[in-house]
Structures are given as C-alpha cells and as structure tokens.
Amino acid sequence: MLVLTRKENEKIRIGKDVVINIFSISENNIKIGIEAPRDVKIFREEIYQSIKEHAKQATVNRKKVLGTNYKALKLNKIIENAEK
C-alpha cells in the first residue's frame, strides 16, 4: 500500500486517466474529487461490499430456485430446440 500526504488543492494521479483532487481537509474529514473515464467504476468501500454480497446472494437464490435439476432443464431445452 502506498501512503501519501497531500495538502488542500493538491492532486494524486493514478495512471494516465485517474486524478484525485484534495478539496478540503477538516478534523475528521477529507473532501476529494475523482476524475476518471466513465467506464471506470468508483464506489465507496461499504457500497462495493454490499454489491458483492448482493451478487453472492443472487447466485445462492438462483441455485435454490432452479434446484438440482438445473442441468436437466438445460438439456430439455436443447432437446426441444433440436426436435423443432
């Protein structure tokens, strides 16, 4: 992990496309701005963890809904399409 010290109005550049601007610093808060291409996803850590957990739960729920016959369902669909 790289740890940097920055003052207000200073920047940090990550690669060619990402710039972190330090807007203000108070006792317990730092206000930052992040400039990045639209395809770069930026999340607060707690939101990122929530997204990961939601995706994990969706996978578990899908397996519960489909049950153990998931492979049979796929096979039946292939057979039905072949018979047409």
N, C-alpha and C positions, 0 to 999 in steps of 0.2 A: 504494500500500500504506500502510495506517495502522499505525504502530508505537506501542505504548503501554507504559508502565511501570506495573506493578502490584506490590503487596506481598501477602504471605500474607493470606488471608481477605478479599481484595478481589475484586470481580467485574467482568465486562465483559458488557454486554448488546448483543445483535445483534437489531435489530428488536424486536418485541413478544414473541417466543416463544423466543428462544435466550439462555441465560445461561451464561457461562463463569466457573467458580469457581476461584480460585487456592488450592489446599490447602496446598502446601508448596513451598519453594524450597531446593535444595541447590546444591553447586558446579556440577554439570553437568546437573541435572535439575529440572524443574518438574512438580509433580503437579497436574493440572487435572481438574475435573469439568465435564461439559457437560449442561445441562438443555435439552431440545428436544422438540418433539412427536414422536410415534412415526413419523410419516410423513417426518421429516427424516432422511436417511441420513447417518451420520457415519463416516468412515473415516480411518485413518492414511494418509498420502500414499503410502507404499510399497504398501499393500494396494489403494488406489484404482488405482494404476498397473498393478498385477498384474491387477485385474479388467478394466481397459481392454484390456490385451494379450491376455487370455484371450478376450474378446469378439471382438477383431480376428482371432485365430487361428481361432476357431469359424467366422467368416464365410468366411475363406480355405478352410478344410477343407470347408465345406458346398459351396462352388463347385467344389472338386476332386471331391467325391463325385458331385455332380449333373452335372458336366461341361458341355459346351457345348450339350447337348440340353435344358437346363432349360426353355426356352420351349416346346419341343415337348412335354415332359411335361405342362406346364400345359394346353396346347391339347388334348392327347389326353384328359385328364381331363374337360375341358369338353365335348368331343365325346361321350365315353362317357355323361356325365350327360344330354346332350340326346337321345341315342338311347333312353334308358330310358323 
